[in-house]
Amino acid sequence: QSALTQPASVSGSPGQSITISCTGTSSDVGGYNYVSWYQQHPGKAPKLMIYDVTNRPSGVSNRFSGSKSGNTASLTISGLQAEDEADYYCSSYTSSSTLRVFGTGTKVTVL
Amino acid sequence: QLQLQESGPGLVKPSETLSLTCTVSGGSISSSRYYWGWIRQPPGKGLEWIGSIYYSGSTYYNPSLKSRVTISVDTSKNQFSLKVRSVTAADTAVYYCARISSGWYGPYDYWGQGTLVTVSS
């Protein structure tokens, strides 16, 4: 089972909205609503931003939102801020033998 | 506030066994609501799921590592542990422990700070 596919990098100016895609298959992203998203700043542990495709944990800004269409999940960051500059990873349950899979990761740059 | 802390040697020789412990504070590892997991990240690379454990001892492993990995739990100490046998340089990574909510496949909602383990002679 290969990692879920994410763009290597996405950039935007402060205040803009950006979207990060996470493409899998019908065995993972497309087949189940168990997609989560993590933010990771350099040298820090990942932080849960979105779970079960669209749900935001308590304390996470409502500027972060998740969605899914077919085999592709997406994380949208609206009103982009300097503090949003980080790496972002998606993750999903998979019915393949791998059981769980992470995305390849996306570096978000705030211009 | 729940906290997780990884501990163990930062340097392991090739072919030996990597052993790490995650100590949970601010909550009980015996809660029926949660699983507990290990994730690793090689320097400059992405995240890799290693495995998950329930307080009862039920485990799930990444098939690519299953033959070399054992995860165990000690509820009396509120800890769970990771062993990776026959390590090579490819096992060099930051190792994270984390809490999993909503079943073993659920999201990792609390993470330890991570510990770098280097495999080198």
Interface residues (C-beta under 8 A of the other chain):
Chain A: A3 Y34 S36 Y38 K44 A45 P46 K47 L48 Y51 D52 P57 Y89 S91 Y93 S97 T98 L99 R100 V101 F102 G103 T104 G105
Chain B: G46 L47 E48 W49 Y60 N62 P63 S64 Y96 S101 S102 Y105 G106 P107 Y108 D109 W111 G112 Q113 G114
